[in-house]
Amino acid sequence: MDDNRLYQTVLEAVNEALGAKHEWLRKHEAIKHAHVANNTFDKWIKNGGIYARYIEGVQLYDKHEIDEFINSHQVKEVV
């Protein structure tokens, strides 16, 4: 089974198990979605702001959790 098919199979299994209420992204997709550098995303993970799920060697991130994390750091004005 090629990597893309394995990814799709794992994604389908995760969505089914969780009631399809999550939208899962691989790390490179999550970084692109957040519009940040890899190092910044790694800091968010290290500091406990973003959590990964590991399923059969596939690392997944919840798109909505990323959005919530970003939105929780809003400021009224930039100083």
N, C-alpha and C positions, 0 to 999 in steps of 0.2 A: 504494500500500500504506500503510495507516495505521500509526502508531507502534507500537501494541500488536502488530500482526501482524509488523512488521519485527523487533521485540524477540523475539518467539517464534521466528521463523525463524533469527535469529542465535543464540539460545540453543540451539536444536536442533542447529545446525551445530557450535557450540562443543562441546557435550556429545558429539556423535558423533565429532568429531575427537580428543577427549581420552578417549574410552572411557567417557563418562558417569560418571566417578568424582568429579566436582566438582558442587557445587550453586551456581549462579551467581546473584548478586543485583545489581540496579542500586544506585547509590549510596544513594538514599533508603531502599531496602530494607535495605541493609547497616547504615546508621546506626540504623534501627529495631531490627534484629537485635542490634546491639551495645549498645543502650540508652544511647547517648551523644548529645551535641549535635553538630551539623555541624562546629563549630570543633574539637572534640576529635578527631573522625574525620579532619579535615584535618591536624591535628598528627601523628596516627599515620602518615598517608601521607607527610607531609613528612620525618618522622624515619626512614622506611624500614621501619616495622613492618607496614604494609599495602600491598599492591600491586594496581594495577588492570590490567585487560586492555582494550585498545581495539580494537574490531572494527567497522569501517564506521561509526564515530562513536558506537558504543554502548560505554559504560564499564561493565565488569563486575567484581565482586569475588567471590572464592571464600569461601563461608560457612564452610568448615572452616578456612581460613587465619585468618579473623577469630577463630574460637573458639580456635585454637591460640595466637594472639597474646595474647588476653585471659588464657587459662590460664597462659601463660608469665610472667605478672606477678602471680601469686598471692603473698600474704604470709600468715604464720601469724597475725599479729594486727595490728590497726590501732593505730597509736601516736597 
